[in-house]
Amino acid sequence: MTDDDVARLAAEIALTYPGATGDGGLHALNRDRTLCGLTDDSVERQDETFSPLAPSACPACAEAFTTLAEVVPGLELADSWKDMRPRSGYHNQLKAQFATELDAELALDHPLAGAAYVVVANAEDDVVVARTDGRVAVVRLTWSRETEVLPKPVVAFVEPGREVAAASDLALDA
């Protein structure tokens, strides 16, 4: 993967990086957590950019970035989804709003809790997220701005390599 490929893919999955921990390792940041799962309060943000695939980068962050770089660009979305990847013209601010709401709603025992992810698409209250483990999910947000009780926010995982169906075709009512 060339430096240009890395930069393009980093922009596509809306990463902000780098960050540095006390051990001197460099971590790729995504909102308030690193791709390897460290929270923002344990990471010192840096001004200089670096490649998440650089030799000095955290191996777990590099692996997560590589997984997202393989999954996100190739996702096929049903027509009802609004593609929020940069090439679609949507702003990163809108993606951040969806991610902030999802983070607020996730209880510690929710299937998405603790996983680093990126928002890929939306359709009204539903969002498509790609996780750093390669799984893709559709989530119905409640917009309560509070931690929900399971089964909310309702989530449906998408089989790898399959088109992300319209939210109306998924069992997202609870």
Stockholm file with secondary structure:
# STOCKHOLM 1.0

chainA/1-174         MTDDDVARLAAEIALTYPGATGDGGLHALNRDRTLCGLTDDSVERQDETFSPLAPSACPACAEAFTTLAEVVPGLELADSWKDMRPRSGYHNQLKAQFATELDAELALDHPLAGAAYVVVANAEDDVVVARTDGRVAVVRLTWSRETEVLPKPVVAFVEPGREVAAASDLALDA
#=GR chainA/1-174 SS CCHHHHHHHHHHTTCEEEEECTTCCEEEEETTEETTSCBGGGSEECSSCCCTTSTTBCHHHHHHHHHHHHHTTTCCBCTTSEECSGGGTCCHHHHHHHHHHHHHHCCTTSTTTTCCEEEEEEETTEEEEEETTSCEEEEECCCCSSCCCTTCSEEEEECTTSCBCCGGGSCCCC
#=GC SS_cons         CCHHHHHHHHHHTTCEEEEECTTCCEEEEETTEETTSCBGGGSEECSSCCCTTSTTBCHHHHHHHHHHHHHTTTCCBCTTSEECSGGGTCCHHHHHHHHHHHHHHCCTTSTTTTCCEEEEEEETTEEEEEETTSCEEEEECCCCSSCCCTTCSEEEEECTTSCBCCGGGSCCCC
//
